[in-house]
């Protein structure tokens, strides 16, 4: 049956990811990115991150408490997946809006700040758009700037207040930013 086959393939993929210590759950530009960095003790707890990423992708509102709790944890990659899950939940994540706002304003990880900013902007908080506009500009690295530009693109007309930051990126020397 299809569900049984899907479950079997999913389990095989999970086992393979664990066997090779797959670092594909690390956001681009994160200090843990790369083969050696992702293998430093405690930096990339893959089994726990796989469970959290699965919860994030599930679109299941019952996972909201776990996703919101991840926002205040000590691991930046887990905070990223917590924020991503809340972004995916959209309006159903409104109970976590305050925690998302704190993450958007001050998380040590720029990747977390981008996702949390997009999530609060999607909930109608204009501060999220302003945060994204700032993250789309120097001195942030191009990976952060690109992620912020992608979030602003997804927000559409709501991004109009930061159009100057978008225009500046369009005139960047960095190819990915210019093409975004």
C-alpha positions as CSV (number, residue, x, y, z in Angstrom):
1,X,0.0,0.0,0.0
2,X,1.1,3.6,-0.6
3,X,1.2,4.6,3.1
4,X,3.3,1.6,4.0
5,X,5.7,2.2,1.1
6,X,5.9,5.9,2.1
7,X,6.6,5.0,5.7
8,X,9.3,2.5,4.6
9,X,11.0,5.0,2.4
10,X,10.8,7.7,5.0
11,X,12.4,5.4,7.6
12,X,15.2,4.4,5.1
13,X,15.9,8.1,4.4
14,X,16.0,8.9,8.1
15,X,18.4,6.1,8.7
16,X,20.6,7.2,5.8
17,X,20.6,10.8,7.1
18,X,21.8,9.6,10.5
19,X,24.4,7.2,9.0
20,X,26.0,10.1,7.0
21,X,25.3,12.8,9.6
22,X,23.5,14.8,6.9
23,X,23.9,18.5,7.6
24,X,21.1,19.6,5.3
25,X,19.0,20.9,8.2
26,X,21.6,23.7,8.9
27,X,20.5,27.1,7.6
28,X,22.8,28.6,5.0
29,X,25.4,30.9,6.5
30,X,25.2,29.3,10.0
31,X,28.6,28.8,11.7
32,X,27.8,25.0,11.9
33,X,27.5,24.8,8.1
34,X,30.1,22.5,6.5
35,X,31.3,19.0,7.1
36,X,33.8,19.6,9.9
37,X,31.8,22.3,11.7
38,X,28.6,20.2,11.8
39,X,30.4,17.4,13.6
40,X,31.7,19.4,16.5
41,X,30.2,17.9,19.7
42,X,26.8,19.5,20.7
43,X,26.6,21.8,17.6
44,X,24.3,19.7,15.5
45,X,22.2,17.2,17.4
46,X,20.8,15.6,14.3
47,X,18.3,13.1,15.8
48,X,16.6,15.9,17.8
49,X,16.7,18.3,14.9
50,X,15.2,15.7,12.6
51,X,12.2,15.3,14.9
52,X,11.9,19.1,15.3
53,X,12.1,19.7,11.5
54,X,9.4,17.0,11.0
55,X,7.2,18.7,13.5
56,X,7.8,22.0,11.7
57,X,6.8,20.6,8.4
58,X,3.8,18.8,9.7
59,X,1.5,21.9,9.8
60,X,0.1,20.4,12.9
61,X,-1.2,23.1,15.4
62,X,-0.7,20.6,18.3
63,X,3.0,21.0,17.8
64,X,2.9,24.7,18.5
65,X,4.1,24.4,22.2
66,X,7.1,22.3,21.1
67,X,8.0,24.7,18.3
68,X,7.6,27.8,20.5
69,X,9.7,26.2,23.2
70,X,12.5,25.6,20.6
71,X,12.7,29.4,20.1
72,X,14.2,29.9,23.6
73,X,16.6,27.0,23.5
74,X,20.4,27.1,23.4
75,X,20.8,25.7,19.9
76,X,20.5,28.1,17.0
77,X,19.6,25.4,14.5
78,X,16.7,24.2,16.8
79,X,15.6,27.8,17.2
80,X,15.6,28.1,13.4
81,X,13.4,25.0,13.0
82,X,11.1,26.2,15.8
83,X,10.6,29.5,14.0
84,X,10.2,27.8,10.7
85,X,7.4,25.6,12.1
86,X,5.7,28.6,13.5
87,X,6.0,30.4,10.1
88,X,4.4,27.3,8.4
89,X,1.5,27.4,10.9
90,X,0.7,30.9,9.9
91,X,-2.2,32.4,11.7
92,X,-2.4,29.3,13.9
93,X,0.9,30.5,15.5
94,X,-0.6,33.7,16.9
95,X,-0.2,32.4,20.5
96,X,3.6,32.4,19.9
97,X,3.7,35.9,18.4
98,X,5.4,37.5,21.4
99,X,8.1,34.8,21.4
100,X,8.5,35.2,17.7
101,X,8.8,39.0,18.1
102,X,11.6,38.6,20.7
103,X,13.4,36.2,18.3
104,X,12.9,38.6,15.4
105,X,14.3,41.5,17.3
106,X,17.3,40.0,19.1
107,X,18.1,36.3,18.4
108,X,21.9,35.8,18.1
109,X,21.3,33.9,14.8
110,X,20.5,36.0,11.8
111,X,18.8,33.0,10.2
112,X,16.4,32.7,13.1
113,X,15.8,36.5,13.0
114,X,14.8,36.3,9.3
115,X,12.3,33.4,9.8
116,X,10.8,34.9,13.0
117,X,10.5,38.3,11.2
118,X,8.7,36.7,8.3
119,X,6.4,34.9,10.7
120,X,5.4,38.0,12.6
121,X,5.0,40.0,9.4
122,X,2.6,37.3,8.2
123,X,0.6,37.8,11.4
124,X,0.3,41.5,10.4
125,X,3.1,42.9,12.6
126,X,4.7,45.7,10.6
127,X,7.8,45.4,12.7
128,X,8.6,42.1,11.0
129,X,8.8,43.9,7.6
130,X,11.1,46.5,9.1
131,X,13.3,43.8,10.6
132,X,13.5,42.1,7.2
133,X,14.4,45.3,5.5
134,X,17.3,45.7,7.9
135,X,18.4,42.1,7.5
136,X,18.4,42.5,3.7
137,X,21.0,45.3,3.9
138,X,24.7,45.5,4.8
139,X,26.5,44.6,7.0
140,X,24.7,41.2,7.0
141,X,26.3,38.5,4.8
142,X,24.8,37.8,1.5
143,X,23.2,34.6,2.7
144,X,21.2,36.5,5.4
145,X,20.4,39.2,2.9
146,X,19.1,36.7,0.4
147,X,16.9,34.9,2.9
148,X,15.5,38.3,4.0
149,X,14.8,39.3,0.3
150,X,13.1,35.9,-0.3
151,X,10.9,36.5,2.8
152,X,10.0,40.0,1.6
153,X,9.1,38.6,-1.8
154,X,6.8,36.1,-0.2
155,X,5.1,38.9,1.8
156,X,4.4,40.7,-1.5
157,X,2.7,44.1,-1.1
158,X,3.3,44.1,2.7
159,X,7.0,44.6,1.9
160,X,6.4,48.0,0.2
161,X,7.7,50.0,3.3
162,X,11.2,48.6,2.8
163,X,11.3,49.0,-1.0
164,X,14.6,51.0,-0.8
165,X,16.3,48.0,0.8
166,X,15.0,45.8,-2.0
167,X,16.1,48.3,-4.6
168,X,19.6,48.4,-3.1
169,X,19.9,44.6,-3.3
170,X,18.8,44.7,-6.9
171,X,21.7,47.0,-7.6
172,X,24.2,44.9,-5.6
173,X,27.4,43.5,-6.9
174,X,26.5,40.1,-5.4
175,X,24.8,38.1,-8.2
176,X,22.4,36.2,-6.0
177,X,21.1,39.4,-4.3
178,X,20.8,41.2,-7.7
179,X,18.9,38.3,-9.2
180,X,16.5,37.9,-6.2
